[in-house]
Amino acid sequence: MESLLIGCGAGFSGDRLDAAAPVVRTLIQRGGPAALMFEMLAERTLAAAQLLRRADASGGYEPTLKDELRPVLADCLRHGIVIVGNFGAANPAGAARAIIELATELQLDKPRVAVVEGDDLSSEDGQALLKKCLGAQDFESRAFVCANAYQGAFAIAEAIRAGAQVVVTGRVADPSLALGPAIAHFGWHEDDLDCLAGATMAGHLLECGAQLTGGYFADPGKKDVPNMHDVGFPIAEVFEDGHCIVTKAADTGGRISAASVKEQLLYEIHDPCAYLTPDVVADIGEAQVRELGPDEVMLSGVRGHARTDTLKANVFFDNGWLGEAEISYAGPNARARAELAIDIVRKRLEGKMEMRFDMIGLVSIMGDDAGRLLSQVPDGGLPDVRVRVAGRHHQEAMIDLLHQEVTALWTGGPAGGGGVRVAKRPRLLLRSCLVPREQLPASFRLL
């Protein structure tokens, strides 16, 4: 049965820069048609990229783009491995130009780079549409930052059929990065629902990179994974009927098993019988996961239902500032001194902003904003503790005040405080809505 190999080079923005090369080597060794996807765009990533582009019109795409592609671009172009990535973020055209620049730096022929468009709703027309779909009462025009809709795979496929060697997207559904090359290769249509659904779930398995091959799966003594320091990234062999076999890059660490596949298969799935994507509604209610051999698992039996008439859009608004400040206390009576530091900051800023206090090393995740758990947890002779203060306010100057108060604990607080570190960033409010598909057609253009 005819098949297409699809490898994953990155699972998020900030992923390892050396992960893609072993995947590409494996694709070349195995031979045949192949594609390489880079999934690097989460909701927070895109929002941050939009803020960067607002400050600098030439920016807003994945900052590590050149570093990610530098080790693999030449081999992919030479061996006909199509690269598809959402590393365009808020500026796909800028990312495309950066890839062409990289090819020049590597003394390669200019690659055929396509840019997929249609996700950005930040124009006046887009905002007008959002007001209707989100509701005027929830659309704060003065605080509006950006909005993007989740596009699908067919524009990606059209770009590949038109000869694109690299396809750059902004906001598309994560699995569409794998489905697009599969549509282009097999010639599937919108009514080939089971095929589309099967390849969508193959993309879903690939989209988080090492999460499938043991990275996020590992739990020592319970779910052991070998050679985690060299965990390999996944590869899916997608067949013309939509089923797939997932493996990983050759000669790498990690593990692919039925258990790791099932964990990733259910990741972010609300209804296993109705996983909504822009291309198809995937149904894994009767899907089968079967180990064929070491690091070789087959997924079959995925069913597809007709796609919805709407696309999901994420809308971001300015929401003030978040500030953080930390200081450490060590040695005898460390916890008591840390608690006194918290009390000083709380009383000096009481009523001026919302704050949360944590003691890293004692309670820093499981607690709540009210700090109720802090007093209930014994320290057991804790040798050191790090105080974390987080505050939010609509004015940046108030966050600076928070930083100043924690910094002042060097000499104005309990004995032995040190290692102060402060940070701040703008906060964004996210609202989501559904927009009519026919009003947001996706398209591509070759650069």
N, C-alpha and C positions, 0 to 999 in steps of 0.2 A: 504494500500500500504506500502511495506517495506520502512524503512527509517534509516538514520544514523544521529546522533547528532554530530555536530562539534562546539566546543567552541573556542573562542579566548582568549589567556592568555596575549598577549602583541602585541602592534601595531607598535612599533619602539624601537630602542635601547635607553634605558633611561626611558622607560615607568614605570608606577607604579608597585611596587613589590607586592602589596596586591590585584591586580586585578584578578589574576587567581583563587584564592581560592573560591570566590563565584561562579565562573563559574563551577568549578569542583563539588562543592556541588550540584549545580543545575543539572548537568549531572547525578550525582549519584541518586538524588531524582527522576528524570524522568525515569531512567532505560533504558535498551537496549544498543545496541552497540554505542560507542562514541569515539571521538578523540578530542585532544586539540592541537591547533596550536599556535606557537609563531612566529610572523613575526617581525624580529628585524634587518633587513638588508636593508638599503638604499644605494644608490651609494656612498655617502660621508662616510657612516659607514664602508663599505667594504674597501674603499681606506685607511681609517685610520687604519683599522685592518691589512691591508697588511704592512703598515709602522711599526706597532707594532711588527709584526712577523719578519720583516726584522731586527729589533733591538734585538728581543728575540725570538728564534725559537720555544720556548714552548708556546708563547702567540699568539695573533691574533684572538682569538674567543671572543664571547660576554663577557665583563668583569663582568656583573651582573648575569651570567648564574646560578651559584649556588644559589644566593639569589632569583632568579626568580623561580627555581624549588623546593627549599627547602620546601615551604608550601604545595606543591601539589604532589610531586613525590610518596610518600608512597600511597596516596589515588588512584592515577592513576594506579599504579602497582597492587594494591589490587583489584581494580574494573575493570581491563582490558581496561582502557582508554589509547589508544595509544597517545603518545606525538610526535609531528612532529614540528621541528623548524629549521629555518635557522640561529640559533645562533652559528653555526660552523664558519661562516664568512670566514676568511682567513686560518683557521686551524680546519676543522671539526674533524679530529682525536684527536686533543688536547681537543676539547669540549667533545667528547665522553668519553675520559679518565676522565675528570673532573666530568662527570655525574656518572660514576662508582665510583669515589672517594666519591662523595656525598652520594651515596647509602650506602657505607661502613660507612660513618660518621653517617648516620641515622639508622645503624644496620639493613639494608635491604638486602635481597638476591641480588646477582649481577644481574642487569637487562640485558636483551638482547638489546644491542645498535647497531644500524646500521649506517654506515657512507656512504652517497651518494657522489660519486666523478664524475669528468668529466667536471667541470666548469672552472678549473684553466688552463689558457693559458700562464703561466709564464715560462714554460720550453723553451728550444731552439727550439724544434719542434713547440711549440705553437707560439713563436715569428715569426718563419718562415712563418707560416700560416697567421699570422696577417699582415705581410709585403705584402703578396699577396692580402689580402682582404681589408686592409686599404689603401694600396699604399705605396711604398717605400719612397716617398717624405714626407709622413705624419707620418712615423714611425721613431722616434728618438731613435735609439738604446742606445745611451749613457744616455739618460734621462728616459728610460723605467723603470717603477716601477712594474706594475702588469697588468694583464688582466683576466677578467672572463666572461664567457658566461652564458646566462640565460638558465638553463636546465629546464626540465619539471617534470611531476608528475609520469611517469610510473616507474622510478627507485624507487621512494618512495613507490609505491604500491607493487612492487616486494619485497622490504625489509619487508613490513608489512606481506605479504603472507608467507615470510620465517620465521616469528615468532618474528620480532623485536617489542619490547615494546616501544622503543624510537628511532626515526629516526632523525639523525643530517645531515643537509645539509649546503653547502656553498651557492653560488649564484644559486638559482632557481627562477622562476617567482613567485611572491607573491601568486597568487591564487592557484598555484600548491600544496601549503602546505595543502590546504583543498581538492583539487581534488585527490591527492594521496590516502588518506584514503577512499574516495568515490569509486575510481577505485578498490581498494583492496576489499571493502565490496560488491559492486554490480557485480564485474567481468566484467566491461565494457572493450571493445576493442577500438582500434584506430579509427574504423569506426562508433562507436556509437556517432556520432558528436553532436546531440542535447543534449544527456545526458552529454557529456563532457563539452559542452558550458554552460549548465545550472549550473553544479557544479562549473565551473570556475567562473561564476559570483557570486555564493554563496561565494566562496573564496575571490572574489574581495570586496564583502560587508564586510566580516570579517576582512580583512587584516589590516585595520587601527584602530582596536579596538574601543575605545570610540568615534571615529569620526562618527560611525554609530549610536551610542546610545545617541547622543546629545552633545558630547564634543565640537567638532569643529563646530557643527551645531548651537549652542546657540548664540543668539543675543538679549539681554534683551529688552523687550518691542516689539520686532518684532517676535522672535522665542524663546519663553520662555521654559526652560527645568527645571523640578523640581529636587531639591536635587543634584545639580551639584557636591557638595563636595564628594558625594558617588556614582558617576556615574558608572553604571554597564557595564560590557563588553558583547559583543553580542554572540549569539548562533544561528546556522543555522541548521534546520532540513532538510536534503537533501533526496529527494525521488528517487526511482529507475528510474523515467523518467527524472530526472534532475531538476525538479522544487524544490523550497525551501520555507520554512517559517522561517523568522528571528524573534527572540525574544532576551531577555537579561537575565542576571543572576537574580535569584529571590531575592526579598527583597533588591533591590538596587535602587539608583536614576537613573536619565536619562530618556530618552524617545526614543522609536522607533515608527516612523510614516511613512506614505507614503512619506512625504516631506523629512525626513532625509534619507530614503532609496534611493529616487531619486537623492539626492545630492551626496551620496556616489557612486551610480551606475554610475554616469557620471564623477566621479573623475578620472583624468588622462586618459580619453578616448578621443582619437583624432577623430576616426570615429566610431560612435555607431553601424554601420552595419558591421564593420570589426575591432574588437578588437583583435590584434595579440598577441597570446601567443605561447609558445613552443608546446602546446598540441592540440590546436584547434584555429580556428578563430571564435570568438564569435560574434553573431549578436543580438543586443538588439533593433533593429529597430521597432519590433512589440511586444516587451516584455510588460507584464502587471504587474503593482504594485497595490496590493489591500490590504487595511486594513481589517483584520479579527476580530480584537478586540483590546483592550488596549495593546500596546507594542507587537503587533503580526501582521506582514506584510508578504504577500505572493508575491514571484516573480515567474512568469511563462512566457512561450512563448518565451524563449531564443532559438535561432537557432544556429546551428554550421556548419562551413564549414571546409574543409580539411586544415590541418596545412601547413605551408610553408616549403620549403626545406632548410631553413636557420635558424640560431639562432642569436640573437643579442649578441654582445660582447662589453663590455666597456673596454677601454684601457687607462691607466693612466701613465702620464709622470711627472717627476719633473718640477716644474714651479716657482722656487724661494721661496720667503718668504712673508708672510703677517704679518704686525705688527699693533697693535692698542694701543692707549694711550688715557686716559681720565683724565680730571681735572674739578672741579666744581667751580662756582662763584655764590654767593648768596648776597641778600640784595640790597640796592639802586644802580642803575646803573649796575646791574649784566650783562645785555646783552652787554653793551658797553665794559666792561672789558673782556667778553668772546670773542668779536670780535677782541679786541686788542691782546689777546693771540693767536688767529688764525693767525693774521697778522704777529706776531713775528715768529712763527714756519714756516709759509710759506716762509718768506724772508730768514730765516736762512738755510732752506733746499731746496730752489728754485733750480730747475735743477738737483737735486741729486737723486730724486725718484718720482714716481707717488704718489700723495696724495689726500685724500678726507677729507673734514672737515664737521662735523655736529654739531648742537647744540641740544642735547637731551632735550626735553621739548618745543622746538620751531620747529625745522625741523630735523628729524633724519631718516626718511624713504622715504618721498615723494620727497626729493631733488635729485640732481644729483652730479656727481663727480666735476663738475665745480662750484657748490655752488650757482647757479643762484637764487634759491628760497629763500635763506637765507635773502637776502636784501629786499625781497618783502613781508615778513610776519611780521605783527606788533606783538609785544610781549604782549601788553595789560597790562603792569605793571608786567611782569613776575618776581616772587620773586627769582627764582634761575634758573640756566641753567648749563648744563654739556657739556663741549666741548669734542668731540670725533675726534681724528685724526687717520686715517688709511693710511698706506703706503705699497707699494709693491716694492720689489727689488730682484734681483737674488742672492744678497749677504746678508747673515745673519747679517754681521757686520753693514750694513747700517740700518737695522731694529733696531739694538741696539742703533744706533745714534739717530734715531727717538725717542726712549724711553728716551734717555738721555735729548734731547731737551725739551720734555714735562715735564719731572721731574724737570728740571731746572727752570720751571715757578713758582715753589714754592716761590722763592725769586727773580728770574730774570724777572718776568713777571708782569702783572697787580696785583693790591692789592687784597688780600683776596682769592687767589686760594688755593685749597686743595683737598684732597681725590684722589690723583693720583693713577691710576691703569694701568698697562701695560700688554700686552700679545703678543705672537707671535706663529706662526705655519707655517709649510711648506705648500706651495701651490702646488696643483696638477692640471694638464691640462687633461681634459677628451676628448677622441675621441671615437666614436662608429662606428661599422661596422657590417656587416652580414657575418657569416662564414657558410660553408656547414655543414649541420646537420650530414651527414654520417662520417665526420671527427672528430666529438666530441661525441662519444657514452657515455652516462651516465651509471654508474654501482653502485653497493653497496657492502659493506662487513660488516660482523658482527664481533664485537669485543667481 
